[in-house]
Amino acid sequence: MDKGEAEKKQVPLRLSKTLWQELNAWAEDDFRSLNGQIEFLLSESVKKRKKGGEK
């Protein structure tokens, strides 16, 4: 784990009740916390964006 991974930033996030329920159910299916699921999904999106060569 690099230094950037160890120093996590807190970000306030507002979600609709429906989105929260969907993400929470998905997190449970993947045996992750809701926070862990959101971080995983964001990380995967960034990787995918970098792979595609988008700016």
mmCIF entry with sequence, helices, sheets and N, C-alpha, C, O atoms, coordinates in Angstrom:
data_MODEL
# 
_entry.id   MODEL 
# 
_entity.id                         1 
_entity.type                       polymer 
_entity.pdbx_number_of_molecules   1 
# 
_entity_poly.entity_id                      1 
_entity_poly.type                           'polypeptide(L)' 
_entity_poly.nstd_linkage                   no 
_entity_poly.nstd_monomer                   no 
_entity_poly.pdbx_seq_one_letter_code       MDKGEAEKKQVPLRLSKTLWQELNAWAEDDFRSLNGQIEFLLSESVKKRKKGGEK 
_entity_poly.pdbx_seq_one_letter_code_can   MDKGEAEKKQVPLRLSKTLWQELNAWAEDDFRSLNGQIEFLLSESVKKRKKGGEK 
_entity_poly.pdbx_strand_id                 A 
# 
loop_
_entity_poly_seq.entity_id 
_entity_poly_seq.num 
_entity_poly_seq.mon_id 
_entity_poly_seq.hetero 
1 1  MET n 
1 2  ASP n 
1 3  LYS n 
1 4  GLY n 
1 5  GLU n 
1 6  ALA n 
1 7  GLU n 
1 8  LYS n 
1 9  LYS n 
1 10 GLN n 
1 11 VAL n 
1 12 PRO n 
1 13 LEU n 
1 14 ARG n 
1 15 LEU n 
1 16 SER n 
1 17 LYS n 
1 18 THR n 
1 19 LEU n 
1 20 TRP n 
1 21 GLN n 
1 22 GLU n 
1 23 LEU n 
1 24 ASN n 
1 25 ALA n 
1 26 TRP n 
1 27 ALA n 
1 28 GLU n 
1 29 ASP n 
1 30 ASP n 
1 31 PHE n 
1 32 ARG n 
1 33 SER n 
1 34 LEU n 
1 35 ASN n 
1 36 GLY n 
1 37 GLN n 
1 38 ILE n 
1 39 GLU n 
1 40 PHE n 
1 41 LEU n 
1 42 LEU n 
1 43 SER n 
1 44 GLU n 
1 45 SER n 
1 46 VAL n 
1 47 LYS n 
1 48 LYS n 
1 49 ARG n 
1 50 LYS n 
1 51 LYS n 
1 52 GLY n 
1 53 GLY n 
1 54 GLU n 
1 55 LYS n 
# 
_struct_asym.id          A 
_struct_asym.entity_id   1 
# 
loop_
_struct_conf.conf_type_id 
_struct_conf.id 
_struct_conf.pdbx_PDB_helix_id 
_struct_conf.beg_label_comp_id 
_struct_conf.beg_label_asym_id 
_struct_conf.beg_label_seq_id 
_struct_conf.pdbx_beg_PDB_ins_code 
_struct_conf.end_label_comp_id 
_struct_conf.end_label_asym_id 
_struct_conf.end_label_seq_id 
_struct_conf.pdbx_end_PDB_ins_code 
_struct_conf.beg_auth_comp_id 
_struct_conf.beg_auth_asym_id 
_struct_conf.beg_auth_seq_id 
_struct_conf.end_auth_comp_id 
_struct_conf.end_auth_asym_id 
_struct_conf.end_auth_seq_id 
_struct_conf.pdbx_PDB_helix_class 
_struct_conf.details 
_struct_conf.pdbx_PDB_helix_length 
HELX_P HELX_P1 AA1 LYS A 3  ? ALA A 6  ? LYS A 3  ALA A 6  1 ? 4  
HELX_P HELX_P2 AA2 LYS A 17 ? ASP A 29 ? LYS A 17 ASP A 29 1 ? 13 
HELX_P HELX_P3 AA3 LEU A 34 ? LYS A 51 ? LEU A 34 LYS A 51 1 ? 18 
# 
_struct_conf_type.id          HELX_P 
_struct_conf_type.criteria    ? 
_struct_conf_type.reference   ? 
# 
loop_
_atom_site.group_PDB 
_atom_site.id 
_atom_site.type_symbol 
_atom_site.label_atom_id 
_atom_site.label_alt_id 
_atom_site.label_comp_id 
_atom_site.label_asym_id 
_atom_site.label_entity_id 
_atom_site.label_seq_id 
_atom_site.pdbx_PDB_ins_code 
_atom_site.Cartn_x 
_atom_site.Cartn_y 
_atom_site.Cartn_z 
_atom_site.occupancy 
_atom_site.B_iso_or_equiv 
_atom_site.pdbx_formal_charge 
_atom_site.auth_seq_id 
_atom_site.auth_comp_id 
_atom_site.auth_asym_id 
_atom_site.auth_atom_id 
_atom_site.pdbx_PDB_model_num 
ATOM 1   N N  . MET A 1 1  ? 0.849   -1.171  0.000   1.00 0.00 ? 1  MET A N  1 
ATOM 2   C CA . MET A 1 1  ? 0.000   0.000   0.000   1.00 0.00 ? 1  MET A CA 1 
ATOM 3   C C  . MET A 1 1  ? 0.898   1.239   0.000   1.00 0.00 ? 1  MET A C  1 
ATOM 4   O O  . MET A 1 1  ? 1.775   1.366   0.854   1.00 0.00 ? 1  MET A O  1 
ATOM 5   N N  . ASP A 1 2  ? 0.686   2.144   -0.944  1.00 0.00 ? 2  ASP A N  1 
ATOM 6   C CA . ASP A 1 2  ? 1.499   3.357   -0.983  1.00 0.00 ? 2  ASP A CA 1 
ATOM 7   C C  . ASP A 1 2  ? 0.977   4.383   0.011   1.00 0.00 ? 2  ASP A C  1 
ATOM 8   O O  . ASP A 1 2  ? -0.090  4.211   0.600   1.00 0.00 ? 2  ASP A O  1 
ATOM 9   N N  . LYS A 1 3  ? 1.748   5.452   0.189   1.00 0.00 ? 3  LYS A N  1 
ATOM 10  C CA . LYS A 1 3  ? 1.403   6.461   1.187   1.00 0.00 ? 3  LYS A CA 1 
ATOM 11  C C  . LYS A 1 3  ? 0.036   7.091   0.923   1.00 0.00 ? 3  LYS A C  1 
ATOM 12  O O  . LYS A 1 3  ? -0.695  7.395   1.865   1.00 0.00 ? 3  LYS A O  1 
ATOM 13  N N  . GLY A 1 4  ? -0.315  7.291   -0.350  1.00 0.00 ? 4  GLY A N  1 
ATOM 14  C CA . GLY A 1 4  ? -1.610  7.864   -0.701  1.00 0.00 ? 4  GLY A CA 1 
ATOM 15  C C  . GLY A 1 4  ? -2.772  6.998   -0.249  1.00 0.00 ? 4  GLY A C  1 
ATOM 16  O O  . GLY A 1 4  ? -3.839  7.503   0.101   1.00 0.00 ? 4  GLY A O  1 
ATOM 17  N N  . GLU A 1 5  ? -2.556  5.683   -0.261  1.00 0.00 ? 5  GLU A N  1 
ATOM 18  C CA . GLU A 1 5  ? -3.604  4.760   0.183   1.00 0.00 ? 5  GLU A CA 1 
ATOM 19  C C  . GLU A 1 5  ? -3.790  4.839   1.702   1.00 0.00 ? 5  GLU A C  1 
ATOM 20  O O  . GLU A 1 5  ? -4.910  4.728   2.202   1.00 0.00 ? 5  GLU A O  1 
ATOM 21  N N  . ALA A 1 6  ? -2.687  5.030   2.429   1.00 0.00 ? 6  ALA A N  1 
ATOM 22  C CA . ALA A 1 6  ? -2.758  5.037   3.883   1.00 0.00 ? 6  ALA A CA 1 
ATOM 23  C C  . ALA A 1 6  ? -3.432  6.305   4.406   1.00 0.00 ? 6  ALA A C  1 
ATOM 24  O O  . ALA A 1 6  ? -4.111  6.269   5.432   1.00 0.00 ? 6  ALA A O  1 
ATOM 25  N N  . GLU A 1 7  ? -3.250  7.410   3.714   1.00 0.00 ? 7  GLU A N  1 
ATOM 26  C CA . GLU A 1 7  ? -3.831  8.681   4.140   1.00 0.00 ? 7  GLU A CA 1 
ATOM 27  C C  . GLU A 1 7  ? -5.159  8.901   3.433   1.00 0.00 ? 7  GLU A C  1 
ATOM 28  O O  . GLU A 1 7  ? -5.207  9.472   2.343   1.00 0.00 ? 7  GLU A O  1 
ATOM 29  N N  . LYS A 1 8  ? -6.209  8.456   4.045   1.00 0.00 ? 8  LYS A N  1 
ATOM 30  C CA . LYS A 1 8  ? -7.533  8.576   3.424   1.00 0.00 ? 8  LYS A CA 1 
ATOM 31  C C  . LYS A 1 8  ? -8.175  9.897   3.801   1.00 0.00 ? 8  LYS A C  1 
ATOM 32  O O  . LYS A 1 8  ? -8.023  10.381  4.922   1.00 0.00 ? 8  LYS A O  1 
ATOM 33  N N  . LYS A 1 9  ? -8.877  10.458  2.873   1.00 0.00 ? 9  LYS A N  1 
ATOM 34  C CA . LYS A 1 9  ? -9.600  11.712  3.080   1.00 0.00 ? 9  LYS A CA 1 
ATOM 35  C C  . LYS A 1 9  ? -11.068 11.407  3.319   1.00 0.00 ? 9  LYS A C  1 
ATOM 36  O O  . LYS A 1 9  ? -11.622 10.476  2.734   1.00 0.00 ? 9  LYS A O  1 
ATOM 37  N N  . GLN A 1 10 ? -11.684 12.183  4.168   1.00 0.00 ? 10 GLN A N  1 
ATOM 38  C CA . GLN A 1 10 ? -13.118 12.047  4.406   1.00 0.00 ? 10 GLN A CA 1 
ATOM 39  C C  . GLN A 1 10 ? -13.849 12.998  3.476   1.00 0.00 ? 10 GLN A C  1 
ATOM 40  O O  . GLN A 1 10 ? -13.442 14.145  3.291   1.00 0.00 ? 10 GLN A O  1 
ATOM 41  N N  . VAL A 1 11 ? -14.934 12.503  2.894   1.00 0.00 ? 11 VAL A N  1 
ATOM 42  C CA . VAL A 1 11 ? -15.726 13.299  1.963   1.00 0.00 ? 11 VAL A CA 1 
ATOM 43  C C  . VAL A 1 11 ? -17.199 13.160  2.355   1.00 0.00 ? 11 VAL A C  1 
ATOM 44  O O  . VAL A 1 11 ? -17.737 12.053  2.374   1.00 0.00 ? 11 VAL A O  1 
ATOM 45  N N  . PRO A 1 12 ? -17.844 14.279  2.664   1.00 0.00 ? 12 PRO A N  1 
ATOM 46  C CA . PRO A 1 12 ? -19.282 14.183  2.942   1.00 0.00 ? 12 PRO A CA 1 
ATOM 47  C C  . PRO A 1 12 ? -20.020 13.807  1.654   1.00 0.00 ? 12 PRO A C  1 
ATOM 48  O O  . PRO A 1 12 ? -19.719 14.329  0.581   1.00 0.00 ? 12 PRO A O  1 
ATOM 49  N N  . LEU A 1 13 ? -20.958 12.925  1.771   1.00 0.00 ? 13 LEU A N  1 
ATOM 50  C CA . LEU A 1 13 ? -21.663 12.434  0.586   1.00 0.00 ? 13 LEU A CA 1 
ATOM 51  C C  . LEU A 1 13 ? -23.146 12.317  0.893   1.00 0.00 ? 13 LEU A C  1 
ATOM 52  O O  . LEU A 1 13 ? -23.541 11.706  1.886   1.00 0.00 ? 13 LEU A O  1 
ATOM 53  N N  . ARG A 1 14 ? -23.954 12.901  0.041   1.00 0.00 ? 14 ARG A N  1 
ATOM 54  C CA . ARG A 1 14 ? -25.406 12.794  0.193   1.00 0.00 ? 14 ARG A CA 1 
ATOM 55  C C  . ARG A 1 14 ? -25.925 11.860  -0.890  1.00 0.00 ? 14 ARG A C  1 
ATOM 56  O O  . ARG A 1 14 ? -25.610 12.015  -2.070  1.00 0.00 ? 14 ARG A O  1 
ATOM 57  N N  . LEU A 1 15 ? -26.722 10.892  -0.470  1.00 0.00 ? 15 LEU A N  1 
ATOM 58  C CA . LEU A 1 15 ? -27.314 9.930   -1.396  1.00 0.00 ? 15 LEU A CA 1 
ATOM 59  C C  . LEU A 1 15 ? -28.824 9.899   -1.183  1.00 0.00 ? 15 LEU A C  1 
ATOM 60  O O  . LEU A 1 15 ? -29.314 10.087  -0.069  1.00 0.00 ? 15 LEU A O  1 
ATOM 61  N N  . SER A 1 16 ? -29.544 9.660   -2.261  1.00 0.00 ? 16 SER A N  1 
ATOM 62  C CA . SER A 1 16 ? -30.984 9.453   -2.103  1.00 0.00 ? 16 SER A CA 1 
ATOM 63  C C  . SER A 1 16 ? -31.196 8.150   -1.336  1.00 0.00 ? 16 SER A C  1 
ATOM 64  O O  . SER A 1 16 ? -30.326 7.280   -1.315  1.00 0.00 ? 16 SER A O  1 
ATOM 65  N N  . LYS A 1 17 ? -32.341 8.033   -0.721  1.00 0.00 ? 17 LYS A N  1 
ATOM 66  C CA . LYS A 1 17 ? -32.650 6.822   0.043   1.00 0.00 ? 17 LYS A CA 1 
ATOM 67  C C  . LYS A 1 17 ? -32.600 5.595   -0.864  1.00 0.00 ? 17 LYS A C  1 
ATOM 68  O O  . LYS A 1 17 ? -32.099 4.544   -0.465  1.00 0.00 ? 17 LYS A O  1 
ATOM 69  N N  . THR A 1 18 ? -33.115 5.727   -2.071  1.00 0.00 ? 18 THR A N  1 
ATOM 70  C CA . THR A 1 18 ? -33.142 4.604   -3.020  1.00 0.00 ? 18 THR A CA 1 
ATOM 71  C C  . THR A 1 18 ? -31.734 4.182   -3.409  1.00 0.00 ? 18 THR A C  1 
ATOM 72  O O  . THR A 1 18 ? -31.422 2.991   -3.413  1.00 0.00 ? 18 THR A O  1 
ATOM 73  N N  . LEU A 1 19 ? -30.878 5.153   -3.737  1.00 0.00 ? 19 LEU A N  1 
ATOM 74  C CA . LEU A 1 19 ? -29.503 4.827   -4.116  1.00 0.00 ? 19 LEU A CA 1 
ATOM 75  C C  . LEU A 1 19 ? -28.764 4.205   -2.941  1.00 0.00 ? 19 LEU A C  1 
ATOM 76  O O  . LEU A 1 19 ? -28.025 3.235   -3.114  1.00 0.00 ? 19 LEU A O  1 
ATOM 77  N N  . TRP A 1 20 ? -28.959 4.756   -1.745  1.00 0.00 ? 20 TRP A N  1 
ATOM 78  C CA . TRP A 1 20 ? -28.324 4.201   -0.555  1.00 0.00 ? 20 TRP A CA 1 
ATOM 79  C C  . TRP A 1 20 ? -28.734 2.730   -0.366  1.00 0.00 ? 20 TRP A C  1 
ATOM 80  O O  . TRP A 1 20 ? -27.892 1.879   -0.078  1.00 0.00 ? 20 TRP A O  1 
ATOM 81  N N  . GLN A 1 21 ? -30.027 2.443   -0.529  1.00 0.00 ? 21 GLN A N  1 
ATOM 82  C CA . GLN A 1 21 ? -30.514 1.071   -0.360  1.00 0.00 ? 21 GLN A CA 1 
ATOM 83  C C  . GLN A 1 21 ? -29.894 0.139   -1.400  1.00 0.00 ? 21 GLN A C  1 
ATOM 84  O O  . GLN A 1 21 ? -29.479 -0.973  -1.071  1.00 0.00 ? 21 GLN A O  1 
ATOM 85  N N  . GLU A 1 22 ? -29.833 0.590   -2.647  1.00 0.00 ? 22 GLU A N  1 
ATOM 86  C CA . GLU A 1 22 ? -29.251 -0.233  -3.716  1.00 0.00 ? 22 GLU A CA 1 
ATOM 87  C C  . GLU A 1 22 ? -27.771 -0.504  -3.466  1.00 0.00 ? 22 GLU A C  1 
ATOM 88  O O  . GLU A 1 22 ? -27.313 -1.639  -3.596  1.00 0.00 ? 22 GLU A O  1 
ATOM 89  N N  . LEU A 1 23 ? -27.018 0.546   -3.104  1.00 0.00 ? 23 LEU A N  1 
ATOM 90  C CA . LEU A 1 23 ? -25.591 0.374   -2.841  1.00 0.00 ? 23 LEU A CA 1 
ATOM 91  C C  . LEU A 1 23 ? -25.352 -0.499  -1.616  1.00 0.00 ? 23 LEU A C  1 
ATOM 92  O O  . LEU A 1 23 ? -24.435 -1.320  -1.604  1.00 0.00 ? 23 LEU A O  1 
ATOM 93  N N  . ASN A 1 24 ? -26.165 -0.326  -0.599  1.00 0.00 ? 24 ASN A N  1 
ATOM 94  C CA . ASN A 1 24 ? -26.017 -1.120  0.613   1.00 0.00 ? 24 ASN A CA 1 
ATOM 95  C C  . ASN A 1 24 ? -26.287 -2.599  0.342   1.00 0.00 ? 24 ASN A C  1 
ATOM 96  O O  . ASN A 1 24 ? -25.564 -3.462  0.840   1.00 0.00 ? 24 ASN A O  1 
ATOM 97  N N  . ALA A 1 25 ? -27.315 -2.894  -0.437  1.00 0.00 ? 25 ALA A N  1 
ATOM 98  C CA . ALA A 1 25 ? -27.617 -4.285  -0.793  1.00 0.00 ? 25 ALA A CA 1 
ATOM 99  C C  . ALA A 1 25 ? -26.475 -4.888  -1.616  1.00 0.00 ? 25 ALA A C  1 
ATOM 100 O O  . ALA A 1 25 ? -26.096 -6.041  -1.409  1.00 0.00 ? 25 ALA A O  1 
ATOM 101 N N  . TRP A 1 26 ? -25.933 -4.104  -2.545  1.00 0.00 ? 26 TRP A N  1 
ATOM 102 C CA . TRP A 1 26 ? -24.817 -4.556  -3.383  1.00 0.00 ? 26 TRP A CA 1 
ATOM 103 C C  . TRP A 1 26 ? -23.593 -4.829  -2.504  1.00 0.00 ? 26 TRP A C  1 
ATOM 104 O O  . TRP A 1 26 ? -22.899 -5.830  -2.685  1.00 0.00 ? 26 TRP A O  1 
ATOM 105 N N  . ALA A 1 27 ? -23.340 -3.933  -1.559  1.00 0.00 ? 27 ALA A N  1 
ATOM 106 C CA . ALA A 1 27 ? -22.207 -4.106  -0.647  1.00 0.00 ? 27 ALA A CA 1 
ATOM 107 C C  . ALA A 1 27 ? -22.359 -5.398  0.154   1.00 0.00 ? 27 ALA A C  1 
ATOM 108 O O  . ALA A 1 27 ? -21.396 -6.147  0.316   1.00 0.00 ? 27 ALA A O  1 
ATOM 109 N N  . GLU A 1 28 ? -23.545 -5.655  0.646   1.00 0.00 ? 28 GLU A N  1 
ATOM 110 C CA . GLU A 1 28 ? -23.785 -6.886  1.397   1.00 0.00 ? 28 GLU A CA 1 
ATOM 111 C C  . GLU A 1 28 ? -23.548 -8.111  0.526   1.00 0.00 ? 28 GLU A C  1 
ATOM 112 O O  . GLU A 1 28 ? -22.969 -9.095  0.986   1.00 0.00 ? 28 GLU A O  1 
ATOM 113 N N  . ASP A 1 29 ? -23.989 -8.060  -0.728  1.00 0.00 ? 29 ASP A N  1 
ATOM 114 C CA . ASP A 1 29 ? -23.766 -9.170  -1.654  1.00 0.00 ? 29 ASP A CA 1 
ATOM 115 C C  . ASP A 1 29 ? -22.276 -9.434  -1.870  1.00 0.00 ? 29 ASP A C  1 
ATOM 116 O O  . ASP A 1 29 ? -21.858 -10.577 -2.051  1.00 0.00 ? 29 ASP A O  1 
ATOM 117 N N  . ASP A 1 30 ? -21.482 -8.362  -1.848  1.00 0.00 ? 30 ASP A N  1 
ATOM 118 C CA . ASP A 1 30 ? -20.037 -8.469  -2.081  1.00 0.00 ? 30 ASP A CA 1 
ATOM 119 C C  . ASP A 1 30 ? -19.241 -8.558  -0.776  1.00 0.00 ? 30 ASP A C  1 
ATOM 120 O O  . ASP A 1 30 ? -18.012 -8.490  -0.792  1.00 0.00 ? 30 ASP A O  1 
ATOM 121 N N  . PHE A 1 31 ? -19.941 -8.709  0.350   1.00 0.00 ? 31 PHE A N  1 
ATOM 122 C CA . PHE A 1 31 ? -19.309 -8.809  1.671   1.00 0.00 ? 31 PHE A CA 1 
ATOM 123 C C  . PHE A 1 31 ? -18.395 -7.614  1.957   1.00 0.00 ? 31 PHE A C  1 
ATOM 124 O O  . PHE A 1 31 ? -17.273 -7.771  2.438   1.00 0.00 ? 31 PHE A O  1 
ATOM 125 N N  . ARG A 1 32 ? -18.898 -6.428  1.652   1.00 0.00 ? 32 ARG A N  1 
ATOM 126 C CA . ARG A 1 32 ? -18.176 -5.188  1.929   1.00 0.00 ? 32 ARG A CA 1 
ATOM 127 C C  . ARG A 1 32 ? -19.070 -4.267  2.752   1.00 0.00 ? 32 ARG A C  1 
ATOM 128 O O  . ARG A 1 32 ? -20.291 -4.422  2.787   1.00 0.00 ? 32 ARG A O  1 
ATOM 129 N N  . SER A 1 33 ? -18.427 -3.303  3.413   1.00 0.00 ? 33 SER A N  1 
ATOM 130 C CA . SER A 1 33 ? -19.187 -2.231  4.051   1.00 0.00 ? 33 SER A CA 1 
ATOM 131 C C  . SER A 1 33 ? -19.676 -1.305  2.943   1.00 0.00 ? 33 SER A C  1 
ATOM 132 O O  . SER A 1 33 ? -19.174 -1.355  1.820   1.00 0.00 ? 33 SER A O  1 
ATOM 133 N N  . LEU A 1 34 ? -20.638 -0.476  3.253   1.00 0.00 ? 34 LEU A N  1 
ATOM 134 C CA . LEU A 1 34 ? -21.122 0.481   2.256   1.00 0.00 ? 34 LEU A CA 1 
ATOM 135 C C  . LEU A 1 34 ? -19.981 1.408   1.833   1.00 0.00 ? 34 LEU A C  1 
ATOM 136 O O  . LEU A 1 34 ? -19.805 1.683   0.646   1.00 0.00 ? 34 LEU A O  1 
ATOM 137 N N  . ASN A 1 35 ? -19.208 1.886   2.809   1.00 0.00 ? 35 ASN A N  1 
ATOM 138 C CA . ASN A 1 35 ? -18.082 2.759   2.501   1.00 0.00 ? 35 ASN A CA 1 
ATOM 139 C C  . ASN A 1 35 ? -17.074 2.032   1.602   1.00 0.00 ? 35 ASN A C  1 
ATOM 140 O O  . ASN A 1 35 ? -16.579 2.603   0.631   1.00 0.00 ? 35 ASN A O  1 
ATOM 141 N N  . GLY A 1 36 ? -16.778 0.788   1.928   1.00 0.00 ? 36 GLY A N  1 
ATOM 142 C CA . GLY A 1 36 ? -15.851 -0.011  1.122   1.00 0.00 ? 36 GLY A CA 1 
ATOM 143 C C  . GLY A 1 36 ? -16.368 -0.223  -0.289  1.00 0.00 ? 36 GLY A C  1 
ATOM 144 O O  . GLY A 1 36 ? -15.593 -0.201  -1.245  1.00 0.00 ? 36 GLY A O  1 
ATOM 145 N N  . GLN A 1 37 ? -17.665 -0.428  -0.427  1.00 0.00 ? 37 GLN A N  1 
ATOM 146 C CA . GLN A 1 37 ? -18.261 -0.636  -1.746  1.00 0.00 ? 37 GLN A CA 1 
ATOM 147 C C  . GLN A 1 37 ? -18.159 0.632   -2.590  1.00 0.00 ? 37 GLN A C  1 
ATOM 148 O O  . GLN A 1 37 ? -17.813 0.571   -3.770  1.00 0.00 ? 37 GLN A O  1 
ATOM 149 N N  . ILE A 1 38 ? -18.458 1.765   -1.992  1.00 0.00 ? 38 ILE A N  1 
ATOM 150 C CA . ILE A 1 38 ? -18.377 3.040   -2.721  1.00 0.00 ? 38 ILE A CA 1 
ATOM 151 C C  . ILE A 1 38 ? -16.941 3.293   -3.150  1.00 0.00 ? 38 ILE A C  1 
ATOM 152 O O  . ILE A 1 38 ? -16.696 3.707   -4.284  1.00 0.00 ? 38 ILE A O  1 
ATOM 153 N N  . GLU A 1 39 ? -15.982 3.047   -2.247  1.00 0.00 ? 39 GLU A N  1 
ATOM 154 C CA . GLU A 1 39 ? -14.569 3.242   -2.586  1.00 0.00 ? 39 GLU A CA 1 
ATOM 155 C C  . GLU A 1 39 ? -14.155 2.287   -3.711  1.00 0.00 ? 39 GLU A C  1 
ATOM 156 O O  . GLU A 1 39 ? -13.445 2.691   -4.632  1.00 0.00 ? 39 GLU A O  1 
ATOM 157 N N  . PHE A 1 40 ? -14.589 1.034   -3.643  1.00 0.00 ? 40 PHE A N  1 
ATOM 158 C CA . PHE A 1 40 ? -14.281 0.057   -4.689  1.00 0.00 ? 40 PHE A CA 1 
ATOM 159 C C  . PHE A 1 40 ? -14.841 0.501   -6.039  1.00 0.00 ? 40 PHE A C  1 
ATOM 160 O O  . PHE A 1 40 ? -14.140 0.462   -7.050  1.00 0.00 ? 40 PHE A O  1 
ATOM 161 N N  . LEU A 1 41 ? -16.088 0.917   -6.053  1.00 0.00 ? 41 LEU A N  1 
ATOM 162 C CA . LEU A 1 41 ? -16.716 1.332   -7.309  1.00 0.00 ? 41 LEU A CA 1 
ATOM 163 C C  . LEU A 1 41 ? -16.036 2.564   -7.907  1.00 0.00 ? 41 LEU A C  1 
ATOM 164 O O  . LEU A 1 41 ? -15.839 2.643   -9.119  1.00 0.00 ? 41 LEU A O  1 
ATOM 165 N N  . LEU A 1 42 ? -15.683 3.511   -7.062  1.00 0.00 ? 42 LEU A N  1 
ATOM 166 C CA . LEU A 1 42 ? -14.983 4.698   -7.552  1.00 0.00 ? 42 LEU A CA 1 
ATOM 167 C C  . LEU A 1 42 ? -13.599 4.332   -8.087  1.00 0.00 ? 42 LEU A C  1 
ATOM 168 O O  . LEU A 1 42 ? -13.189 4.839   -9.132  1.00 0.00 ? 42 LEU A O  1 
ATOM 169 N N  . SER A 1 43 ? -12.878 3.464   -7.388  1.00 0.00 ? 43 SER A N  1 
ATOM 170 C CA . SER A 1 43 ? -11.557 3.032   -7.851  1.00 0.00 ? 43 SER A CA 1 
ATOM 171 C C  . SER A 1 43 ? -11.644 2.321   -9.193  1.00 0.00 ? 43 SER A C  1 
ATOM 172 O O  . SER A 1 43 ? -10.832 2.565   -10.086 1.00 0.00 ? 43 SER A O  1 
ATOM 173 N N  . GLU A 1 44 ? -12.632 1.440   -9.333  1.00 0.00 ? 44 GLU A N  1 
ATOM 174 C CA . GLU A 1 44 ? -12.815 0.726   -10.606 1.00 0.00 ? 44 GLU A CA 1 
ATOM 175 C C  . GLU A 1 44 ? -13.151 1.697   -11.736 1.00 0.00 ? 44 GLU A C  1 
ATOM 176 O O  . GLU A 1 44 ? -12.678 1.528   -12.860 1.00 0.00 ? 44 GLU A O  1 
ATOM 177 N N  . SER A 1 45 ? -13.952 2.695   -11.450 1.00 0.00 ? 45 SER A N  1 
ATOM 178 C CA . SER A 1 45 ? -14.309 3.694   -12.466 1.00 0.00 ? 45 SER A CA 1 
ATOM 179 C C  . SER A 1 45 ? -13.088 4.487   -12.915 1.00 0.00 ? 45 SER A C  1 
ATOM 180 O O  . SER A 1 45 ? -12.927 4.766   -14.103 1.00 0.00 ? 45 SER A O  1 
ATOM 181 N N  . VAL A 1 46 ? -12.232 4.848   -11.968 1.00 0.00 ? 46 VAL A N  1 
ATOM 182 C CA . VAL A 1 46 ? -11.022 5.590   -12.313 1.00 0.00 ? 46 VAL A CA 1 
ATOM 183 C C  . VAL A 1 46 ? -10.092 4.725   -13.155 1.00 0.00 ? 46 VAL A C  1 
ATOM 184 O O  . VAL A 1 46 ? -9.528  5.201   -14.141 1.00 0.00 ? 46 VAL A O  1 
ATOM 185 N N  . LYS A 1 47 ? -9.924  3.449   -12.775 1.00 0.00 ? 47 LYS A N  1 
ATOM 186 C CA . LYS A 1 47 ? -9.081  2.532   -13.559 1.00 0.00 ? 47 LYS A CA 1 
ATOM 187 C C  . LYS A 1 47 ? -9.611  2.396   -14.981 1.00 0.00 ? 47 LYS A C  1 
ATOM 188 O O  . LYS A 1 47 ? -8.848  2.431   -15.946 1.00 0.00 ? 47 LYS A O  1 
ATOM 189 N N  . LYS A 1 48 ? -10.920 2.241   -15.097 1.00 0.00 ? 48 LYS A N  1 
ATOM 190 C CA . LYS A 1 48 ? -11.542 2.079   -16.404 1.00 0.00 ? 48 LYS A CA 1 
ATOM 191 C C  . LYS A 1 48 ? -11.348 3.339   -17.255 1.00 0.00 ? 48 LYS A C  1 
ATOM 192 O O  . LYS A 1 48 ? -11.084 3.254   -18.454 1.00 0.00 ? 48 LYS A O  1 
ATOM 193 N N  . ARG A 1 49 ? -11.480 4.477   -16.635 1.00 0.00 ? 49 ARG A N  1 
ATOM 194 C CA . ARG A 1 49 ? -11.298 5.755   -17.340 1.00 0.00 ? 49 ARG A CA 1 
ATOM 195 C C  . ARG A 1 49 ? -9.864  5.879   -17.834 1.00 0.00 ? 49 ARG A C  1 
ATOM 196 O O  . ARG A 1 49 ? -9.637  6.289   -18.973 1.00 0.00 ? 49 ARG A O  1 
ATOM 197 N N  . LYS A 1 50 ? -8.893  5.530   -16.994 1.00 0.00 ? 50 LYS A N  1 
ATOM 198 C CA . LYS A 1 50 ? -7.486  5.602   -17.380 1.00 0.00 ? 50 LYS A CA 1 
ATOM 199 C C  . LYS A 1 50 ? -7.181  4.634   -18.524 1.00 0.00 ? 50 LYS A C  1 
ATOM 200 O O  . LYS A 1 50 ? -6.434  4.966   -19.445 1.00 0.00 ? 50 LYS A O  1 
ATOM 201 N N  . LYS A 1 51 ? -7.760  3.447   -18.458 1.00 0.00 ? 51 LYS A N  1 
ATOM 202 C CA . LYS A 1 51 ? -7.560  2.440   -19.516 1.00 0.00 ? 51 LYS A CA 1 
ATOM 203 C C  . LYS A 1 51 ? -8.074  2.924   -20.849 1.00 0.00 ? 51 LYS A C  1 
ATOM 204 O O  . LYS A 1 51 ? -7.460  2.676   -21.887 1.00 0.00 ? 51 LYS A O  1 
ATOM 205 N N  . GLY A 1 52 ? -9.201  3.614   -20.825 1.00 0.00 ? 52 GLY A N  1 
ATOM 206 C CA . GLY A 1 52 ? -9.823  4.102   -22.043 1.00 0.00 ? 52 GLY A CA 1 
ATOM 207 C C  . GLY A 1 52 ? -9.120  5.287   -22.652 1.00 0.00 ? 52 GLY A C  1 
ATOM 208 O O  . GLY A 1 52 ? -9.438  5.692   -23.770 1.00 0.00 ? 52 GLY A O  1 
ATOM 209 N N  . GLY A 1 53 ? -8.158  5.854   -21.927 1.00 0.00 ? 53 GLY A N  1 
ATOM 210 C CA . GLY A 1 53 ? -7.415  6.980   -22.438 1.00 0.00 ? 53 GLY A CA 1 
ATOM 211 C C  . GLY A 1 53 ? -8.165  8.283   -22.389 1.00 0.00 ? 53 GLY A C  1 
ATOM 212 O O  . GLY A 1 53 ? -7.758  9.250   -23.031 1.00 0.00 ? 53 GLY A O  1 
ATOM 213 N N  . GLU A 1 54 ? -9.271  8.340   -21.631 1.00 0.00 ? 54 GLU A N  1 
ATOM 214 C CA . GLU A 1 54 ? -10.007 9.587   -21.511 1.00 0.00 ? 54 GLU A CA 1 
ATOM 215 C C  . GLU A 1 54 ? -9.242  10.569  -20.651 1.00 0.00 ? 54 GLU A C  1 
ATOM 216 O O  . GLU A 1 54 ? -8.443  10.172  -19.802 1.00 0.00 ? 54 GLU A O  1 
ATOM 217 N N  . LYS A 1 55 ? -9.485  11.850  -20.871 1.00 0.00 ? 55 LYS A N  1 
ATOM 218 C CA . LYS A 1 55 ? -8.827  12.877  -20.057 1.00 0.00 ? 55 LYS A CA 1 
ATOM 219 C C  . LYS A 1 55 ? -9.744  13.348  -18.972 1.00 0.00 ? 55 LYS A C  1 
ATOM 220 O O  . LYS A 1 55 ? -9.370  14.214  -18.181 1.00 0.00 ? 55 LYS A O  1 
# 
